[in-house]
């Protein structure tokens, strides 16, 4: 009997230990995964320009899932401060289901008719707000002495955002006289997904006969197939990863990236004929996931007879210029502004 009791106690002890062992095993597995991520990231950081390195580069964004988007929007969609003395006002424009806003940044001293920039904020088509670019749009307006109109477009599946941007562009042309704007010098620009929207808007405007003088494109998001391709150069390790890119395109298009897409302007890089589009400037970092798709689009523009200047910032990853102010990021943004100057001033 003693032997049977001892056996029963042993069996019970094993059963009781199983959950603890499972938890310990899971913790060990998670720790190993984190350690591997840290070691791989540490090696990758060696390719980042020293002044762009930060502890935030160790954060792994690839765990993000579509159901996390509402939380991400609450945490990340925050306005930047409007610089003191800047002139900013809001105008509401109609959309199919209500309205959306545009911010108008007017330079403090403008005594003559000038061109203007229609700016489109980024966020991967899934995040972002125009108010997040208050300081940037004010900087452009003050530096160039021209109005900047920033579109607070609806976030959602294609074509909500592009429709709003197109409405804003038409409104800007229609309001040119009242805003003291030369409608032959209206340029468009944007960053990341906003850059991709600017490209799509330029294509749509050209097809419908609406003039655009220039495209100022900050590492534009152009091609849903990018996240499906291996990149031996190791791009896309920081901030905007292939995993995030695939998720964002899937949410935006309503289907997996890489599938047949027949809707015009949904994926700007898939447009076959680029002739006749406005001249462009594209800036991108050498470590940016969009590096290759940006250079390929620029090559196709030039081959189609469209002037496109490209600047590749060595050692810069996606969004670094929006995250920190350094000599590299300030220089990058100055190049962007200077590319725009002849087309709007």
N, C-alpha and C positions, 0 to 999 in steps of 0.2 A: 504493500500500500504506500509506503514511504516513497518507493521508486516512482509509482504512478503519479503521486502528488508532486514530486519534484519535476517530473516530465511535464505535467500540466502547467506548473509555474514557469518552466522554461519556455513552453510554447506561448504562454500568455505574454511573457516578457518580450519575445520576438515580435509578436503582433503589435505590442505597444510601442516598440522601437521603430516600426516601419515608417510612420509619418515623420518622425524626427530624422531618420536617415534620408527620406525623400527630400525633406526641406534642406538638409545639409548638402545633399547632392546638387539640388537646384541652385543653392547659393554659391557652391563651388563653381558650377557651370557658368553662372552669371558673372562671377568674379573673373573667370578665365576669359570670357568674352570681352569684358571691359578692359582687361589688361592687354589683350590683343589689339583692341581698338586704340588704346593709348599708344602702344608701341608703333603701330602702323601710322597713326596720325603724327607722331613725333618725327618719323622719317619723312613724311610728306611735308611737314612744316619747314624742313630745310630748304625747300624750293620757294618758299614765300619770301618776299622782300622783307628784310629785318624789321623795318619800321611798321610793317603791316601785321606782324605777329602779335597774337594775344591769347590769353587763356581760353577765350571763347571758341577758338578754332578746334578745341578738343571736344566740343559738344557735337553729338551725332544727331543730325536732323532726319536721318533716314527711317526712323521709327514712326514718323508721322503717318496718319491715316485720315481718310476723308471725314470720319465722324469727329475728329478733333478740330475741324475747321472753326466751329463757333467759338471754342475756347481760344484758338489761335488769333482770331479776329479781335477778341476782347483784350488780349494781352499785347498784340503787336500793332493794331491799327490806332496809333496815338498821334495826335497832331504835334508838329514841331512849332516852336514859338515864332510868331511874326516879329521880325526885327523892329525895334523902336523907330517910329517915324515913317514906316512903310505905309503906303496907301493900298488897302485891300478891300474889295467889296464883293458881294455875292449876288449872282443873278440866277433865278430858277428858270429852267427850260423844260418844255413838255416832253414826256415819254409816253409809250403806249399804255403804261399802267399807273401813270401819275406824273412825276417830275423828278428832275435831278438838278444839281447845282453846278455852276462854274464859278471859280474864283478869278477875279480880275485884279492883277497886280500892276499898278500904274506907277511908273517912275515919278519921283517927286518933282523933277524938273524936265518937262517935255514941252517944247514950244513950237514944234513943227510936226507935220504929218510923217509918220514912220510906218514901218512894217510891224508885225507882231508874231509872237510864238504861241501856238496852241500846244500846251504840254499835257502829256498823259502819264499818270503815275504807274508804278509797277506793283507787283504783288503776285505774280504767277497766275493771274486770272482768278485767283481764289482768295486773295487777301488785299489789303491796301486801302488807302484813302487819300484823296487829294490834299487834305490838311496835313498829311505827313510831309509834304514838300513845300510848306509855307516858306521856310528860310531859303531853300534852293531857288524857288521861283522868284522870290524877292531879289535874290542876288543877280539873277539873269536880267531882270527888269532894270535894276539900278546900274548894272555894269554896261548894258547895251543902250539904255535909255529908250526902251520900247516896252509896250504892254505885253504881259504874259497872261494867257488865259488857261487855267488849269481845270481839267474836266473831272468832276467827282462822279464818275460813271457808275452804273449799277454793276455790282459783282454778281456774276451768275453764268450760266451756260451760254455759249455762243448762240446768237449774235447780240445779246443785250448790251454788252460794253461797246462793241463797235457801232451799234446803232446810235448810242448816246454820243460817241465821239463824232460821228458823221453829222448828227443834229447840231452839235456845238460848232463844227466847222462851217456849216451852212449859215448858222446864226451869226458867226463872226463875219462872214462875207456880207451878209445882209445888213449888219450893224456897223460896217466899216466907216461910213461917213460920220455917224454919231460918236464913234470912238476915236475919230481923227486918225484912222488907219488907212494906209495904202493897200488895197486888197490885192495888188499884184505882188506884194511882198509878205504874204502870210505863210509862215513856215510851220511845220509840225515836228514834234519831238517827243521822246519818251524813254523811260528806263526799264530794262528787263521786259516783263510782259507789256508794259506801256510802250516800249520800243517796238515790240512786235505789233501792237495795235496801231502805232504810228505808220508802220510799213503797210499793214492791211488798209488803213485809212487812205494812205497815198495811192494805193492801187484802186480802191473804190472811187476816190475823188477823180482820178484820171479817167476811169471808165465813164463817169457821169459828167465830165467836163467842168469840174470845179478846180480852179487853179491852186496849186501849192508850190511855193518857191523853193523849198528845201526840206530835207529830212535830217534831223539831228538825232542820232540813234545811239543810245547808251546801252551797250551789250544786249541787243534786242533778242527776245525769245521768239524764234522764227519757225522751228521745225520740230514737229512732234516725234520724229524718228530718232532724234539725237540720243535720248535715254536708252534706246535699244541697241546702240552701237558700242562696241568696246573701244576704249580710248587708251592706247598704250602710253600716252604722255601723262596719264594720271590726272587729267583735268576733272573738275567737278568734285573734288574731295571736300571742299569747304563751302559752307552756307547753302548753296543750291546744288543738290546732288542728283545723280541720275534717278534715284528712287523718288525723290520729291518731284522731279520733272515729269516722270511717268504718271504719278498720281495727279498732278495738276492738269496735264493734258487730258487724262481720262475724265476728270470732273468737267473740264471745259467743253470737250467735244461730245461727251456722252457715250464714248466708246473707247476701247483700248487704243493707245497710240500706235501708229504704223498701219492701221487698217485703211482701206479705201476711203477717201474723203472728197466728195464731189461738191461740197458747198464752197462757193467762191469766198475768199478772204479768211476762211476759218484757220487755215495753216498758210501763212504768207509765203513760206519757202516753196510751196508746191505750185505757185503760179508759174506757168511756162514762159509767157512772153513778158519781159520786163522793159521793153523798149518804150520810150516816151515818158517814163516816170521822172519825177524831179531829182536833181542831184542830191547826194547824200554824204554824210560823214558817219562812220561807225567807229566807236571806241570800245575796246574789250581787253580784259586782262589775259595774260598768257596762261593762267591757271583756271580761267573761267570755263564752265561746262559748255558755254555757247561759243567758245573761241572758233571752233571749226565751222559751225554753221554760219557764223557771222562772216568769216573770210570767204566762204563759198558763195554767200549771197552777194558780197561785194564784187567777187570775181565775175559773177553772172551779170550784175549791173554794168560793170565796165565793158563786158563782152557785148552787151546790148546797146552800147553807145551812151550809157548814163554815167556821168562822172560820179565816182564814189571814192572818197579818201578814207583810208583805214589807219587807225592808230592802235597798236598793241602795247599795253603797259606790262612790262616784264615783272613777273613775281606778284601780280595782283590777281586776287580771286573775286568771285562774283559779289558785288555789293559793297566792296571794301570802301569805296569813296563815300557811300552813304553812312557807313558805320563809324568812320574815324577821320580826323583831319590831320594829315601829314603832308610833307613836301610832295610825296608821290600823288596822293589823292587830290591835293589842291592843284597840282600841275595838270592832272588828268582832266579835271573839271574846267580849268582855264582853257585847255585845248578845245574842249567841247564848245565853250562860249565863243571862242575866236573863230571856230568853223562857221558859226551862225551869223556873226557880225555882218559880213558883206551882203547877206541875203535879207536882212531886216532893218538895218540902220539907215 
